[in-house]
Amino acid sequence: MRPRARPLPENDVDQQTPLRPGEPLGADRFAPLPLRNRLLLALSVQDFSLLQPQFEPVSLPVSTRLIEPNTPIRHVYFLDEGIASVVASTPQGRRIEVGIIGREGLTAPCVLLGTDRSPHACFIQTPGSGLRLQADALRRALAASASLHQHLLRFVQAFMVQMGQTALANGGSTIEQRLARWLLMCHDRVDGDGLAITHEFLSLMLSVRRAGVTVVLQAFEERGLITTMRGQVRVLDRAGLEAVAGDSYGLCEAEYERLIGLPLSPSSSQGLG
């Protein structure tokens, strides 16, 4: 069982990471640090030290609401594990997932753009943990460091690319391709091959009928790509899922690594979906 995240004492970063000024924490520094968030690991020691004293470790159960639509955002979350869904909706109640955020980034990227709210909801779809930071504390840190602001804005660009590719997939890809892409994106953000997810939630996130999701999952299982059980999907053949997803998956992964300089997973050469 992974130990719970804890805030680093202010001098622990320098003690545990003997780096030159401006050098990033980096994936090779991953082991001694109680950090799993890739965006934070790519920060310089100086920029990380602006945030570290304000971090509060939090547990994030399923359905935890991180952002309410059109409501002032009080906290930003850097996930160490788990996945958050960003969901767009209409007044008539139609909803669809427009992006996901895991250990590659932070929630509420709109705060980095100078606003305090978003029309989109954000909630935890796969349980995990992370570091919570008051939005005002983040704003003060951004004002103190142009390099920190620039680094975090690169994630905004990566997330915008993800949202664009999601729109492209939703508008032009088959259900099979979309589901394979979504499973790959989630697989990128977890340890191991198990994904805690239900057919009902999948149908909501992809905005398709639950029966359609069930049929595709059964087809994937018959092909040996996955296995399913109540509340969980286990990936058996990642390469097979990538073949099904085709060009709907891959561009964002390369873009994240190009912008941030680290892959999403220490064991992967790719990152954002």
C-alpha positions in Angstrom: 0.0 0.0 0.0 1.5 3.4 -1.0 2.2 5.7 2.0 0.0 8.7 2.3 1.4 12.0 0.9 2.8 14.4 3.4 4.1 18.0 3.0 7.8 18.3 2.8 9.5 20.5 5.5 10.8 23.6 3.9 14.4 22.5 3.8 13.8 18.9 2.8 13.8 19.7 -0.9 17.3 21.0 -0.8 18.5 18.3 1.6 17.0 15.4 -0.5 17.8 16.9 -3.9 21.3 18.3 -4.2 20.6 20.2 -7.4 22.1 23.2 -9.0 19.9 26.4 -9.2 17.3 26.1 -11.8 17.7 22.3 -12.3 14.4 20.4 -12.2 13.6 17.8 -9.5 13.2 15.3 -12.4 12.0 11.7 -12.7 15.4 10.4 -11.5 14.8 12.2 -8.2 11.4 10.5 -7.9 12.4 7.8 -5.3 13.5 10.0 -2.4 10.6 12.5 -2.7 7.0 11.9 -1.5 5.8 13.3 -4.8 4.2 11.5 -7.7 2.8 14.5 -9.6 4.8 14.8 -12.8 4.2 18.6 -13.2 5.7 19.2 -9.7 8.6 16.9 -10.4 9.5 18.9 -13.5 9.8 22.2 -11.4 13.1 23.7 -10.4 13.9 23.5 -6.7 13.4 27.3 -6.4 9.9 27.3 -7.9 8.9 24.2 -6.0 9.9 25.9 -2.7 7.4 28.7 -3.5 4.6 26.2 -3.4 5.8 23.5 -0.9 5.1 25.3 2.4 1.4 25.8 1.4 0.6 22.2 0.4 -1.9 20.2 2.3 -2.0 16.4 1.6 -5.6 15.3 1.0 -7.4 12.0 0.3 -9.7 12.1 -2.7 -12.5 9.6 -2.6 -14.7 8.9 -5.7 -17.2 11.7 -6.5 -15.3 14.4 -4.5 -16.3 17.7 -6.1 -13.2 19.8 -6.8 -14.9 22.5 -8.9 -18.5 23.6 -9.0 -19.6 25.3 -12.2 -19.5 29.1 -12.1 -18.4 29.1 -8.5 -15.3 30.8 -7.1 -12.4 28.3 -7.0 -10.8 28.2 -3.6 -8.3 25.4 -4.0 -6.2 23.9 -6.7 -5.2 20.2 -6.6 -2.0 18.5 -7.7 -3.0 14.8 -7.9 -0.5 12.2 -6.9 -2.9 9.3 -7.8 -6.4 9.1 -9.0 -8.2 10.7 -11.9 -10.4 13.8 -12.1 -13.0 14.3 -14.8 -13.7 17.8 -16.3 -17.4 17.8 -17.4 -19.3 20.2 -19.6 -23.0 20.5 -19.2 -26.1 22.3 -20.5 -29.0 23.9 -18.6 -31.1 21.0 -20.0 -28.9 18.5 -18.2 -26.8 17.1 -21.1 -23.3 16.2 -19.9 -20.1 15.0 -21.5 -16.5 14.6 -20.3 -14.2 17.1 -22.0 -11.0 16.2 -20.3 -9.3 14.3 -17.5 -6.5 15.3 -15.1 -4.3 12.9 -13.1 -0.8 13.0 -11.8 0.4 14.9 -14.9 -1.1 18.2 -14.0 -3.3 20.3 -11.7 -7.0 21.0 -11.5 -8.5 24.4 -12.3 -6.0 25.5 -15.0 -8.3 28.5 -15.5 -6.7 30.0 -12.3 -3.4 30.2 -14.2 -5.2 32.3 -16.8 -6.3 34.9 -14.3 -9.9 33.9 -13.7 -11.5 32.5 -10.5 -14.2 30.2 -11.9 -15.1 27.9 -14.8 -18.5 26.8 -16.3 -17.2 23.2 -16.2 -17.5 20.8 -13.2 -14.5 18.8 -12.0 -14.8 15.7 -9.7 -12.9 12.6 -8.8 -13.8 9.6 -11.0 -11.0 7.3 -9.7 -10.0 7.5 -6.0 -6.6 8.8 -5.0 -4.8 11.5 -3.1 -2.9 14.7 -3.8 -1.7 18.0 -2.6 -4.2 20.9 -2.1 -3.2 24.5 -2.5 -5.2 27.6 -1.8 -5.9 29.4 -5.1 -4.7 32.7 -3.6 -1.4 31.1 -2.5 -0.9 29.9 -6.0 -1.6 33.4 -7.4 1.0 34.8 -5.0 3.6 32.3 -6.1 2.9 33.0 -9.8 3.4 36.7 -9.1 6.8 35.9 -7.5 8.1 33.7 -10.3 7.8 34.1 -14.0 9.4 30.8 -14.5 6.8 29.0 -12.3 4.0 30.7 -14.2 5.5 29.8 -17.6 6.0 26.1 -16.5 2.4 25.8 -15.3 1.1 27.5 -18.4 2.7 24.8 -20.5 0.3 22.4 -18.8 -2.6 24.6 -19.8 -1.4 24.3 -23.4 -1.2 20.5 -23.0 -4.6 20.3 -21.5 -6.1 22.5 -24.3 -4.6 20.1 -26.8 -6.2 17.2 -24.9 -9.6 18.9 -25.0 -9.2 19.6 -28.7 -8.4 15.9 -29.4 -11.3 14.9 -27.3 -13.6 17.0 -29.3 -12.1 15.5 -32.5 -12.6 12.0 -31.2 -16.2 12.7 -30.0 -17.1 14.2 -33.4 -15.3 11.8 -35.8 -14.3 8.5 -34.1 -16.3 5.4 -33.6 -17.5 4.3 -30.1 -14.8 1.6 -30.2 -12.1 4.1 -30.9 -13.3 6.5 -28.3 -13.6 3.9 -25.6 -10.1 2.5 -26.4 -8.7 6.0 -26.3 -10.4 6.7 -22.9 -9.1 3.4 -21.4 -5.6 4.2 -22.6 -5.8 7.7 -21.1 -6.8 6.3 -17.8 -4.2 3.6 -18.0 -1.6 6.3 -18.4 -2.6 7.8 -15.1 -2.7 4.8 -12.7 -0.3 2.2 -11.4 -1.0 -1.3 -12.6 -3.6 -2.4 -15.1 -6.8 -2.2 -13.1 -9.3 0.7 -13.7 -12.1 1.3 -11.2 -15.0 2.2 -13.4 -18.6 1.3 -14.1 -20.5 0.9 -17.4 -22.8 3.6 -16.3 -20.0 6.1 -15.7 -18.4 5.3 -19.0 -21.7 5.9 -20.8 -21.9 9.3 -19.1 -18.4 10.3 -19.8 -18.6 9.3 -23.5 -22.2 10.5 -23.9 -23.4 7.2 -25.3 -26.0 4.7 -24.2 -24.9 2.3 -21.5 -26.0 -0.6 -23.7 -23.5 0.6 -26.4 -20.7 0.7 -23.9 -21.5 -2.8 -22.6 -21.4 -4.2 -26.2 -18.0 -2.6 -26.9 -16.5 -3.8 -23.6 -17.7 -7.3 -24.3 -16.2 -7.2 -27.8 -12.9 -6.0 -26.3 -13.0 -8.8 -23.8 -13.6 -11.4 -26.5 -10.5 -10.1 -28.3 -8.4 -10.4 -25.2 -7.8 -6.7 -24.8 -9.4 -6.3 -21.4 -11.2 -8.2 -18.7 -14.2 -6.8 -16.8 -15.7 -7.4 -13.4 -18.1 -5.5 -11.3 -16.8 -1.9 -11.1 -13.5 -2.6 -12.7 -11.8 -3.0 -16.1 -8.4 -4.5 -16.4 -6.2 -3.8 -19.3 -4.6 -7.0 -20.8 -3.3 -5.9 -24.2 -2.4 -2.2 -24.3 -0.9 -2.5 -27.8 -4.2 -3.9 -29.0 -6.1 -1.0 -27.5 -3.7 1.4 -29.2 -4.4 -0.3 -32.5 -8.1 0.2 -32.0 -7.8 3.8 -30.9 -5.7 4.6 -34.0 -4.8 8.3 -34.5 -7.3 9.4 -31.8 -4.6 8.6 -29.3 -1.0 9.7 -29.2 -0.7 13.3 -30.2 -1.4 14.7 -26.8 1.0 12.2 -25.2 3.8 13.5 -27.3 2.8 17.1 -26.7 2.8 16.8 -23.0 6.3 15.3 -22.9 7.5 18.0 -25.3 6.1 20.8 -23.1 6.8 19.5 -19.6 9.9 17.5 -20.2 8.7 14.4 -18.3 6.4 11.6 -19.3 3.2 11.2 -17.3 4.4 7.8 -15.9 8.0 7.1 -14.8 7.7 3.8 -16.8 6.2 5.3 -19.9 7.6 7.5 -22.7 4.2 9.1 -23.1 2.0 11.2 -21.0 -1.2 13.1 -21.5 -4.1 11.6 -23.4 
